[in-house]
């Protein structure tokens, strides 16, 4: 925010880091008012979306501004595949269609992107 001009409104973290944060919030309830905790027990913050993915490296947290990213297609959008393009499934009533449509995630402002490594996991 100091140099990029954006606000971190998307957090992507590994599953172990999310479990550790949930454990910390539940432990804090013992010493504080339990009415401050969300009903479903998840971690929330106003204006920030938390997203957990198994594709995030262990012990990592990524914080970014969603408006600084765009998806860009490298080819024109594919149309509806023709029936002749499908491959018949063996011993099943169905077809398999391949659709090659590469896309890229383009960073418009890299200073609106941060990551934290070596975070605790549980």
N, C-alpha and C positions, 0 to 999 in steps of 0.2 A: 504494500500500500504506500510505502514511503516514496518509492521511485516509479512504480508501475502505474499508479493512478487508479487501480482497480480495488475491488473488495473481495476477499476470499469467501465465496458462497457455495463452494463444492469441496467436500472432503472425501477422498478415496483412501481407504486404509485396509490393511490386511485383516483377516478374520481374527488372528490372535491379538492384535492391538485392540480391536473392538471389544473382545472378551475382557481384556485387562481393564479397559476404561469402564466397562459395565461393573466389574468387580470393585473398582475404586468408588464408583458412585453408590453402590449398595453398601459398602463399608462406611461411607460418609453418613448414611442415614442413621447409623447407630449413635452418632454423636451430634446429630443435627435433627431438624424437624423432618419427619417423613413426608410431610405435605408438600415439600419442594420437589419431590421425585415425580417423574411422569408416571401415569397410570400403567402403561405397558412396559415400563422398565427400560426403555431405550434412551439413548443419549440424543438430546435435541437442543437446537439453538435457533433462535428466530432468524430467518433469512438464510440459513445454511442447510444444505442437503448433505447428509452423511450416506456414503455408499460403500458397501463392503464387497470385495471381489476376491476370488481365489487366485486371480491372475496378478495380484499385487505381491511384490516380493515380501518375504517375511520381515517383520520389524520396520516396515516403511509406512509413512503417511504422506499423501500428496494433497496439497491445498491449492486451489486455483479459482480464477474468476471465469465463470462459464461464458461470459460475453467475449472473452479473448480467444475463443477457439471456434473454428469453423470446420465442418466436414466438406471435403472437396472431392468430387468424383474425377477420376483420372480418365474415364471413358464416358461416352454418352450413356444415359440410363437405358438398360436393356428393355426390350419390349416383351410381349408375351411369347414364350417359346412355342414353336410348332410341335405337333404331336410326333412328327418324324424325328425330332431331335432327342426324344426320350429313349432311354434304354429300359427294356422290359426286365422286371425283377424275376429271377428264376424261382419257380414253384410258388409264386405269389401273384395276386391280381393287382398289379401296380406298375408304375413307371418311375424312373429316376431321371431328373433333368439337372444338368450342370448349368450354373449361371456364374460366369466370371464377371465380377463388377468390383474392381479394386477402388477403394476410397482411401483418402488420407486425412488425418487430423492435423490441421494447420494451426500453428500458434501465431496469433497476430501480435501479441505482446508478451514476450517471454518473462518480463519482470512481474507479471501477474501470476506467476507459477512458483510454488515452493515445495520442497520435500523435506521430510525429517526421517533420518535413518536411526538405527539402533534403539528403537522404541521397545518398551517391555511388552512381552506377549505372555498370555496364560492359556 
